[in-house]
Structures are given as structure tokens and as C-alpha cells.
Amino acid sequence: MAPCTFASRRLQLAAAALLGFGQLLSAAPAAGPDGVARRQSITALSNAQIGSFTPFTHYASAGYCAASATRTWSCGANCEANPQFIPTASGGDGDDVQFWFVGFDPVLNSVIVAHQGTKPSDIVNLLTDGDIVRSSLDSSLFPGLSSAIGVHDGFQDDHADTAPDVLQAVQQTINEHGTNSVVVTGHSLGAALGLLDAIFLPLHIPNIDVKFIGYGLPRVGNQAFADYVDAQPISVTHVNNEEDIVPILPGKFLGYHHPSGEVHIQDSGAWLACPGQDNPSDECIVGDVSTIFDGSTSFHDGPYNGVKIGC
């Protein structure tokens, strides 16, 4: 047998991740990138399920890389971790507009959308600012949604900066590669933008299968928003690392709520699927980090199964 090249070995690993992805999809209830089913008890993910997140963790990490690097898929270790990726478009300047990229993963047979996050200190300042404002979603981007659904104004503004270009790139990728599967990912602010994409894209592209996999997701909207996300035929998984304080911000006392789909990484390294919205168990982020004084931003960038977020 001929020896494997580096690239072919990476493809084999990606194929193995896809196998885990498919097994999770067929299992009921499932836990992993296909979505954490709403369960009655907290359950541990298997090593195979944890490993199946790794391609998406690297995609979320690549979201921090310059548009010029993701456009040519030459962003170093994060790009090398998914060498099969075929970029369609990228944008942003990393300052006024967050970096983003869209492309196709032929091993996963999915469109991949990723958004840049921000430094832990910056995201905490944004989420603890006393002037936090929440408003209804823009009806031109989110037609038909109830005005009762409220989302953090800053997240809305950042999402609106890229939404038309992301939509165009996703539609182009679907047309070019003949898939209806779309996976949106990101870390920190990038996860918030990704969650908004996950409800935005199906409003404009019919019959797509959307999965959201976010890391260090802050609370994005109010109870009506969380309930709307839970009611949609999309898969939502948000992974929180140990005592990271970002996922408990903005506070529930301000009217913010997480949708279901939490996976909480324990100090031991175990990954636990936490059912429901803002599960109060001390095995889940809300119970483990009751206030910002119980945690730290040092956990925000990971590692997530060995992957430290950043470009």
C-alpha cells in the first residue's frame, strides 16, 4: 500500500469525522454537531462525538484569519486542518467589519460559513456595558418575524454589515456544489453572528438544512428569540469551555436568554450535553459560573478538544 500523504491523511481524518457526524444524525437522541437533542438529563458525549466537532472548531478558529488568507485557503494550521475546503468568498477588514468566509467542504458535503470573533476583553466590555440595547430584528433581513423577538443591537449591526454578501456566497456555493447542507460556525462575537445567520439564511434560501455550531456564545436575544430559535427546524449546538464568563453575558436579569443546545466542557475534559435553555445545573455553564466573579475570560479561547481559537 502506498504511504499516505499529509493531505490524504487529513482527508481520512475528515472522513472519520463525517462518519461520526452521520452516526450522530441517525442516533436518537443525538449529541454532537448534528444537534444536541432536548433531553431530560445531562449526558456525556463519547470520544467519537467530541472528535466530530474538531473540523468545525478549526473553521471557527479560521474565522479570525484575514480575508486574503481564507480566500486562498492559506491561513496556516487552521486551513491545513481542513485541506479539502474549497473557498467561495471572504470579506471583512477585521476592524469595522468582522472577517467572514464561505465555501464548500466536500468531505462533509456542506457549505461552511464562519465569522470572526473578538478578544475576550472586548466582548466582555460590549456585553457588560450599562447601555446594552435590544431591539426587534430588521424586517428586511428577517421578514415575517414577530416584533417581540429582541436581539442585542450591536450584534444586529455587525450581522447586517455582512448578511447580503454572506447570503450571496451561500447561494452561489449551493448552486455550484449541489448541496442543501449549510453549517454556520464562529467563536465569541463570531458565534453570535453565526446564530443570527442560522435563522437568517432559511428565510431567504428555501429547503436548506442548517446547523449552527458555536463556541463561547454570548446570549444574543430575549426569551422570544430563544424560543424562536428552539422552534425552528435547525440544529443548534453551543459549546462552552469550563468557567468561561462570556456565555453568561449579557445577564438574564437584563432579559437575555440562551436557546437550547448547550455542551459544557468540564474541568476534567468531559463534554456534557445540557438540555433546555440556560440549564441551572452546576454541570452546565449557568450553574457553574453563577456570576462573572466565578469564572474568567482565560477559558474563552479554549482549548476545545485541544484546539485553541485564533489565527
N, C-alpha and C positions, 0 to 999 in steps of 0.2 A: 504493500500500500504506500502511495506517495505521501511524504510528510506534509502536514498541514501548514499553509502559510499563515502569517499573523491575521490577515483579513479573513481567510476562510474559517480560522478558529473562532474569530469574533462572530461570524455568521452562525456557526454551530451554537455558540452560547446564546445568541439572539433567538435562534430557532428553539432552543431549550426553554427560553423564557416564554416564547409563544405557546409551546406545549402546555406550560403551567397556566398561561393565560386562558387557553381553551378548556383545560380541566376545571379551572375555577368557574368558567362560564357555564359548564354543564352540571356543576355541583349545585345542590340546593339544600340549605342556603350557602352562598359562596362568600369568601373573604379574599380580596386581592384586587388587582387593577380592574376586574370586571364589576367591581362594586361590592361594598360591604352590605349584605342584606340586613334589613332591620330585624334584629333578633331579640330574644327575651333574656339573653345572658351574655356576659362578656366572655369571649373565647379567644384563644391564642391562635395565631397564624402558624402554619407549618414553615419549615425552612424553604420548601419549594415555593410557597406563596410569597414569602418575604423576598426571595430571589427574583420573582417575576416582576417586582417593582423596579429593579435596577436599570433597565433601559430607559424608563421614564424619569428616574432620578437624574440620569445623565442628560436627558433632554432638558429637564428643568434647570439644571446647572448651566447648560449651554446657552440658556436664555440670557445669561449675564454677559455673553461674548458679543463683541462688536458686530454690527450687521454685515460689514465687509467680510468677516471671518465665517459667519454662518451661511452667507450667500454662496460661498465657495466650499463650505464644509471643511474648513481648515482651522478649527478652533482649538486644536491641541487634544488633550486627553479626553475631554467630553465628546468631541467629534469622533475620535478614534474608538470610543466605546461602542458607537453605533455606526460602523463604517458603511453599512448598506444604505444609509439615509440619502434621499435624493431631494435637495432643496428646491423649492419653488420660488420663494420670495422672502425677503427680510427687510427690516426697516427700523426706524427709531434712531435717536442720536445718543441715547444713554444719559441724557440730561433733562431737556424739556419733554422729550417723548421716550418712554421706555423702549429698549430693544425688543424685537419680536422676530420670530421666523415661522415659516410654514413650509412643509414638504411632505414627502411620502416615505414610509418605511415598508419596503416590500416583504420583509420577513413577517411583520405584524399585519401587513395588508391594511394599513391605516394611514390616514392623513394625520400628521403631528403638528400641533400648534403650541408654541411656547412663548412665554413672556418673561422679561427681566423683572427681578425683584429689586430690593433696595437694601442698604446697610441696616443692620438691626437698630442702631441708634436713630436713624432717620425714620424708620417705620414706627418705632415707639413714640417719637415726638409727634408724628402725624396722628397716631391713634389715641394719644392721651391729651391732645390739645383741647382746652376748655371750649373752643369754638367749633367742636365737631357738629357738622350739619348733615342731616339726612333728608333726602327729597325723593319724589316719585321718579321713576325711570323715564327717560326721554322717549316719547311715543313714536318718534321717527325711527329710532333704533329698536325699540321694544314695543311694536304695535300690539294693541289689544290687551295689554296687561293692566291690572287694576291700579288705580292711583293710590291705593292703600299700601302697595309694595314700596317700601322706602329703602334706599341704598346710600351709603356714605358718599357725599358729594365729591370728595377727592378721587375716590375710586371711579365714580361715574365719569368725571372729566378725563382721567387718564385713559379709560376704556374708549371713550368717544374719539380720542386722538388717533387710535389705530384701527377701530372697528371696520370702517369701509375697506381699508386695504387688506385686512385680515380676511374679511368675507370674500373679497375678490380672489385672493390667493387660495383659499379653501375650495371655492367653486372651481377654479382652474385645476387644482390638483385632483379633485374628484373626477372632472371631465377627462383629464389626461391618463389617469390610472384606473378608472372604473371601479372605485370602491365607494361604499357608503359609510365606512367607519371613520370616525374622527375622534382623536384623543387630544384633549387640551390639558396642558400642564404648566406649572410655574411654582415659584417659591416666594413666600412673603407677599409683597405687593403683587408680584407676578402671579401668585396663586389667586389673589382676589380678582385680578383682571381675567384670569383663566376661567374662574367660576362664572363671571359675567358673560364671557364668550360661550360657555356651555349652555346658557339659556338664550343667548342672542342668536347663535347660528341656526338652531332649528326653526326659528321664526322666519328665516329668510331662505333656507335650503330645505325643502321637504324630504322626508323619508331618509334622514341620516341617523346613524346610530352614534350617539355622543357619549363619551366617557370623560370624566374630569378626574385627574389625579393631582392633588395639590400638596405642597409641603409647607409647614409653618403658616397655615392660612389664618389670617385675622378674621374677626367677624366682619361681614360685608354689609348686612342689612338687618331689617327688623324681623319681627315674628312672621309677618305676612310674606316677606321674602323667603325666609327659611322654609315656610310651609309650601310656598310655590315651588321651590327647588325640589322638595321632597315629593311633590305630586307629579313631577314631570317624568317622562319615560327616558331619563338619562341616568347614567351611573355616576355617583359622586363618592369619591374617597379623599379624605384629607388626613395626612399623616403628621402627627405632632411628636416632636422629639423631647423625651424626658421632661425637664422642668422649664421648657421654653415659655416665656411670658407672652409672646406675641399672639398665640391663639386665644388668650383670654381677653384680648383687646379688640375693639372698644368694649367696655364693661356692659354686662347685662342690665345694670341699673340705668344705663343710657338708652335701653330699648333695643340693643343689638342681640341677635341670636344666630347660632350656627345651624346649618342644615344637618341632617343625619349623615353618617358615613365616616365617623372618626376612627382612625387607627392610632393608638398611642404606644410609642416605643418606651419601654420601661428601663429603669436603671440597669437591670440585668441584661438588657439587649432583646428581651422578648417583645414581640409585637402583638398587641391586643386589639381586637375589634370591639368598639364600644357602641352599643345600639342607641338609637334615639338622638335627640338634639341636646347638646350640652350635658351629656351624661355626668351626674354628680359623683359617681364613684371615685374613690381615691386611686383607682387603677386607670382612670381617664383624666384628661388634662384639666378639666374644671375642678375636680375634686383634689387632684394632686397639686395644682397651683391655684389656690383659692384667691390669692392677691398677687400683685406684682412683686411683693416682698418675699414670696415663697419660691420665686424662680429667678431666672437670669436670661439675658439675651445671648449668653455664651453657648446655649444649646440650639440657637435658632438655625445656624448653618449646618447642623448635623454633628456627627456623621449619621446618615441614613443608610444603614446596612453597609457601612464602610465608605460611603460616598460623601465627601464634604462639598457643600454647594459653593460655587463660584467659578469664575473663568480665569 
